[in-house]
Amino acid sequence: MIEKIRCSLLIACLIVMLSAIAPAQEKPKLPVAETGEINGARFRVDIPENWNGGLVVWIHGYRPAGLPPRLPGDPAEQGQGVVSSSESVTQIALSLGYAVAQSAFRIQGFALREGAEDSEALRQYFKRKYGKSYPAIVAGNHMGGLITYDVIERFPDSYDGALPMGGTAEPKLEFLKSRMFDLRLLFDHFIPGLSGSVVEFPQSLSHSGIMAQSKDLMKQKPEETKMLLRIFGIRNEEGMARTLATYTLVLRDVYNSARGNAFDNRNTYYKGSDDDLKLNREIKRYQSDPKAVEHVRQLPAPSGRITKPVLALNPHGDPVVPIESTHYYDTATQRTGTSHLYVQMWVEAPWASYKPEEIRRALELLAEWIKHGKRPTPGELKIKASSSASAR
């Protein structure tokens, strides 16, 4: 008995000594605007003076490989066709009292795995330095929305909820093939002349360059353009040009990282043209490289197995990530029995763009769901008209 008491006293003394040795976590002097680097990835942390104890880890959207990493406060690019939503989300979240942490990722391009890992490393850094946060929310737009689905599944203990915006959780191989590969392939078939192809990517390719070139080509082929717009459900030539530019650059990233073509269309029968028989007789056929296919299969592919609330917000008119592609995740959550944790809402917008008040309301709804169990009603996110500029 005496030995047990001595042992207990010794353990207690050790705990006191270790507590004295370990540096106490100091309350940060607010506001905070910290920048730094973790594992080669630049980051930024902002904490407002009226910090509510919550945290939003923001995951940025697609940036073509070759562009430098970018964070709020960095000079904006001109003519790159890349618009950052980080500034708007940062301002809105800070105004609500949240801290905001965001990584620029260690590489740019279609960086799904790197984006998830670098964002999680930043969250861990934030927790070590500034303490535990509640609620902790992961959010992102477009490619960042896609990564958000992956993060809330891979790191369920790290967050209390997720806000994927304009992203799809559809299996990567299927979405890349049926949407990106096929659109570029059919565009080249009906409106030839665009630089490169689905398996050829000149170094000179740029978002703005592809947009300008495709617009000129579409003017020369108005009937073919109307047909392609109809097949892929894209509203107008501007939407087609933006979509083509983004898809071509993503296909280049995937081709380079996979070191070959991952998409096989030898068994694909294309429909929706004015003469499908003629189209399928003449369309170019490609055989995939098994190693490239396996590389793409290893990309993060969310399953619908979630344990925390996920509020998906999507623009109904985005041609790059059509809103109907999010139906996959809805079905996946029903299959896994987690549909009570998933809500999809949409806003009336032609691109992956959001009014500041829409982002604000989405964050408020998610916080209410996390804190009070008040599940939002799926459907349109209705906000009173505002003259505020869109957050993109």
C-alpha positions in Angstrom: 0.0 0.0 0.0 2.8 2.3 1.0 4.6 1.6 -2.3 1.5 2.4 -4.2 1.2 5.8 -2.4 4.9 6.5 -3.1 4.4 5.6 -6.7 1.4 7.9 -7.0 3.3 10.8 -5.3 6.2 10.3 -7.7 3.9 10.4 -10.7 2.3 13.5 -9.4 5.6 15.2 -8.9 6.7 14.3 -12.4 3.6 15.7 -13.9 4.2 19.0 -11.9 7.8 19.1 -13.1 6.9 18.4 -16.7 4.2 21.0 -16.6 6.8 23.5 -15.4 9.3 22.6 -18.1 6.8 22.6 -21.0 6.2 26.1 -22.4 2.7 27.4 -21.5 0.5 28.2 -24.4 0.1 31.9 -24.3 -3.0 33.7 -25.4 -2.2 35.4 -28.7 -2.1 39.2 -28.9 -4.9 40.0 -31.2 -5.3 40.7 -34.1 -2.9 38.3 -35.7 -1.6 38.3 -39.3 1.1 35.6 -39.5 2.8 34.3 -42.6 5.4 31.5 -42.8 6.2 28.2 -44.5 5.6 24.5 -43.5 7.2 21.7 -45.5 7.8 24.0 -48.5 4.2 25.4 -48.5 3.7 29.1 -47.7 0.8 29.8 -45.3 -1.1 32.7 -43.8 -3.0 32.8 -40.5 -5.3 35.7 -39.5 -7.1 36.0 -36.2 -9.4 38.9 -35.6 -9.5 41.1 -32.5 -13.0 39.7 -31.6 -12.0 36.1 -32.1 -14.9 33.8 -31.3 -12.6 30.7 -30.8 -13.5 29.3 -34.2 -11.3 28.5 -37.1 -11.9 28.3 -40.9 -9.2 26.4 -42.8 -9.6 27.7 -46.3 -8.5 25.5 -49.3 -7.9 27.5 -52.4 -9.0 26.5 -55.9 -7.1 25.4 -59.0 -4.0 27.3 -60.0 -2.3 26.2 -63.2 1.1 24.5 -62.7 3.8 27.1 -63.4 2.1 29.9 -61.6 3.7 30.9 -58.2 1.8 30.1 -55.0 -0.5 32.9 -53.9 -2.0 34.0 -50.6 -4.2 37.0 -49.7 -2.1 40.1 -49.8 0.1 38.9 -52.7 0.0 40.9 -55.9 -2.8 39.7 -58.2 -1.9 38.2 -61.6 -2.9 39.9 -64.8 -4.4 38.0 -67.7 -4.0 34.6 -66.1 -7.8 33.8 -65.9 -7.3 32.9 -62.2 -9.4 34.7 -59.7 -8.8 34.2 -56.0 -11.8 33.8 -53.6 -9.4 33.7 -50.6 -9.6 37.5 -50.0 -13.4 37.6 -49.9 -13.7 34.4 -47.7 -11.0 35.7 -45.4 -12.7 39.0 -44.9 -16.2 37.4 -44.3 -14.9 34.8 -41.9 -12.9 37.4 -39.9 -15.9 39.7 -39.7 -17.9 36.8 -38.1 -15.1 36.3 -35.5 -13.4 33.3 -37.0 -9.6 32.8 -37.4 -8.6 31.9 -40.9 -5.7 29.6 -41.9 -4.8 28.9 -45.5 -2.0 27.1 -47.3 -0.7 28.0 -50.7 0.3 24.3 -51.2 3.8 23.2 -52.0 3.0 22.7 -55.6 0.4 24.2 -57.9 -1.8 22.5 -60.5 -4.2 19.6 -59.9 -2.7 19.1 -56.5 -5.4 17.1 -54.6 -3.2 15.1 -52.3 -0.8 18.0 -51.6 -3.6 20.4 -50.9 -5.2 18.1 -48.3 -1.9 17.3 -46.6 -0.6 20.9 -46.5 -3.9 22.2 -45.2 -3.9 19.5 -42.4 -0.3 20.3 -41.5 -1.3 24.0 -41.2 -4.3 23.1 -39.0 -2.0 21.1 -36.7 0.5 24.1 -36.5 -2.4 26.4 -35.6 -3.6 24.1 -32.8 0.0 23.9 -31.4 0.5 27.6 -31.4 -2.9 29.1 -30.8 -4.8 26.3 -29.1 -7.9 24.2 -29.9 -10.6 25.9 -31.8 -14.4 25.5 -31.9 -16.0 25.2 -34.3 -13.2 24.1 -36.7 -14.5 24.3 -40.3 -12.8 23.2 -43.4 -13.9 25.0 -46.6 -12.8 25.5 -50.2 -14.0 26.5 -53.6 -13.8 24.5 -56.9 -10.7 22.3 -56.6 -10.6 23.4 -53.0 -14.2 22.2 -52.7 -13.2 18.9 -54.1 -10.3 18.7 -51.6 -12.7 19.7 -48.8 -14.7 16.5 -49.3 -11.5 14.5 -49.0 -10.3 16.3 -45.9 -13.5 15.9 -43.9 -13.3 12.2 -44.6 -9.6 11.7 -44.1 -9.3 13.8 -41.0 -12.7 13.5 -39.2 -11.3 14.3 -35.8 -9.7 17.6 -37.0 -12.9 19.4 -37.9 -16.5 20.0 -36.7 -17.9 20.6 -40.2 -17.2 21.2 -43.8 -18.3 23.7 -46.4 -17.3 22.5 -49.9 -18.2 25.2 -52.5 -18.4 24.5 -56.2 -16.6 21.2 -55.9 -17.5 17.7 -57.0 -16.7 14.4 -55.1 -17.4 12.3 -58.2 -14.8 9.6 -58.8 -11.8 11.4 -60.4 -11.2 9.0 -63.3 -14.8 9.1 -64.4 -15.2 12.8 -64.1 -11.9 13.6 -65.8 -12.8 11.3 -68.7 -16.5 12.0 -69.2 -16.3 15.7 -68.7 -12.8 17.1 -69.3 -11.3 14.6 -71.8 -14.4 14.2 -73.8 -15.2 17.9 -74.1 -11.7 18.8 -75.3 -11.8 15.8 -77.7 -15.2 16.7 -79.2 -14.2 20.4 -79.5 -11.1 19.4 -81.4 -13.2 17.2 -83.7 -15.9 19.7 -84.6 -13.9 22.9 -84.2 -10.2 22.0 -85.0 -7.3 24.4 -84.6 -6.9 24.8 -80.8 -3.3 24.4 -79.6 -2.5 20.9 -78.4 -4.9 18.0 -78.0 -6.0 15.6 -75.3 -2.5 14.1 -75.3 -0.4 17.0 -76.5 0.3 20.0 -74.4 2.7 22.7 -75.7 4.6 24.6 -73.0 3.1 27.9 -74.3 -0.4 26.9 -73.1 -2.0 29.4 -70.8 -5.6 30.0 -69.5 -6.0 33.3 -71.2 -4.4 32.1 -74.4 -6.7 29.1 -74.7 -9.7 31.3 -74.0 -8.8 33.8 -76.7 -8.0 31.1 -79.3 -11.2 29.1 -78.7 -13.4 32.2 -78.9 -11.9 33.0 -82.3 -12.4 29.4 -83.5 -16.0 29.3 -82.3 -16.9 32.4 -84.3 -15.9 30.5 -87.4 -18.1 27.5 -86.6 -21.3 28.8 -85.0 -23.5 25.7 -85.7 -20.9 23.3 -84.3 -20.5 25.6 -81.3 -24.3 25.5 -80.6 -24.2 21.7 -80.8 -21.3 21.4 -78.3 -23.0 23.9 -75.9 -26.1 21.7 -76.0 -24.2 18.4 -75.5 -22.3 19.6 -72.5 -25.0 21.9 -71.0 -22.9 25.1 -71.2 -24.8 28.4 -71.6 -22.7 30.4 -74.0 -19.3 30.8 -75.8 -17.8 32.5 -72.8 -18.6 29.6 -70.6 -17.2 27.2 -73.2 -14.0 29.1 -73.5 -13.5 29.2 -69.7 -14.3 25.6 -69.4 -12.0 24.5 -72.2 -9.1 26.5 -70.8 -9.4 25.0 -67.3 -10.0 21.5 -68.6 -7.0 21.6 -70.9 -4.6 22.8 -68.2 -6.0 20.1 -65.7 -5.5 17.4 -68.4 -2.0 18.6 -68.9 -1.3 18.4 -65.1 -2.7 14.9 -65.0 -0.8 13.8 -68.1 2.5 15.1 -66.7 2.0 13.6 -63.2 0.7 10.3 -64.5 3.4 10.3 -67.2 1.0 9.2 -69.9 -2.6 9.1 -71.0 -5.0 7.8 -68.4 -8.2 8.0 -70.5 -9.5 5.3 -72.9 -12.3 6.1 -75.3 -12.2 3.0 -77.5 -15.5 1.8 -76.0 -17.2 5.2 -75.7 -20.2 5.9 -77.9 -20.7 9.6 -78.2 -24.3 10.9 -78.4 -26.0 14.3 -78.9 -24.5 15.4 -82.2 -26.4 16.0 -85.4 -25.2 12.7 -86.7 -24.0 10.3 -84.0 -23.1 7.5 -86.4 -20.8 9.7 -88.4 -19.3 11.1 -85.3 -18.5 7.7 -83.8 -17.0 6.5 -87.1 -14.6 9.5 -87.3 -13.8 10.5 -83.7 -10.2 9.8 -82.7 -9.8 6.8 -80.4 -7.2 6.6 -77.6 -5.8 3.7 -75.6 -4.9 4.5 -72.0 -1.6 3.6 -70.4 -2.2 1.2 -67.5 0.4 3.0 -65.3 -1.3 6.3 -65.9 -4.7 4.9 -65.1 -3.4 3.5 -61.8 -1.9 6.9 -61.0 -5.3 8.6 -61.4 -7.1 5.9 -59.5 -4.8 6.7 -56.5 -6.1 10.3 -56.4 -8.4 11.0 -53.4 -11.9 9.7 -54.1 -14.4 10.6 -51.3 -16.7 7.8 -50.3 -19.6 9.5 -48.5 -18.4 8.1 -45.1 -18.7 11.3 -43.0 -19.1 11.8 -39.3 -19.5 15.6 -39.2 -22.0 18.0 -40.9 -21.2 18.8 -44.6 -23.0 21.7 -46.2 -22.3 21.8 -49.9 -22.8 25.2 -51.7 -22.9 25.2 -55.5 -23.6 27.8 -58.2 -26.3 26.4 -60.5 -24.7 27.8 -63.7 -21.1 26.8 -63.3 -19.9 25.0 -66.5 -16.6 23.8 -65.1 -18.1 21.8 -62.3 -21.8 21.3 -63.2 -24.1 21.2 -60.1 -25.5 17.8 -61.2 -22.1 16.2 -60.6 -22.6 16.7 -56.8 -25.5 14.1 -57.0 -22.8 11.5 -56.7 -22.0 12.5 -53.2 -25.7 12.7 -52.2 -26.1 9.1 -53.5 -22.9 8.0 -51.7 -24.1 9.3 -48.4 -27.4 7.5 -48.8 -25.5 4.3 -49.6 -23.3 4.7 -46.5 -26.1 5.8 -44.2 -24.8 9.3 -43.6 -27.2 11.3 -45.6 -28.5 13.0 -42.4 -25.0 14.7 -42.3 -25.1 16.0 -45.9 -27.0 19.0 -47.3 -26.7 20.6 -50.7 -27.7 24.2 -51.3 -27.3 26.2 -54.5 -27.2 29.9 -55.5 -28.1 31.6 -58.7 -24.8 32.3 -60.4 -23.2 31.7 -63.8 -19.8 30.7 -62.5 -18.2 29.4 -59.4 -19.0 32.8 -57.8 -20.7 33.9 -54.7 -22.0 37.1 -53.2 -20.3 37.9 -49.9 -23.7 37.7 -48.1 -24.1 34.1 -49.5 -20.8 33.0 -48.1 -21.7 34.7 -44.8 -25.0 32.9 -44.6 -23.6 29.6 -45.5 -21.0 29.8 -42.7 -23.8 30.9 -40.2 -26.0 27.9 -41.2 -23.2 25.5 -40.9 -22.2 26.9 -37.5 -25.9 26.5 -36.3 -25.9 23.0 -37.5 -22.6 22.1 -35.7 -23.5 23.9 -32.4 -27.2 23.3 -32.1 -28.0 20.4 -34.4 -30.1 22.6 -36.7 -29.8 20.9 -40.1 -30.3 23.4 -42.9 -33.1 22.8 -45.4 -31.6 21.6 -48.8 -32.3 23.7 -51.8 -31.8 27.3 -52.9 -29.9 29.6 -50.5 -32.0 32.7 -50.6 -30.4 36.0 -49.7 -31.8 39.5 -50.2 -30.5 41.2 -53.3 -27.3 43.1 -52.7 -25.1 45.4 -54.8 -22.0 43.8 -53.3 -19.4 42.4 -55.8 -19.3 38.7 -56.2 -16.7 36.6 -54.4 -15.0 34.3 -56.9 
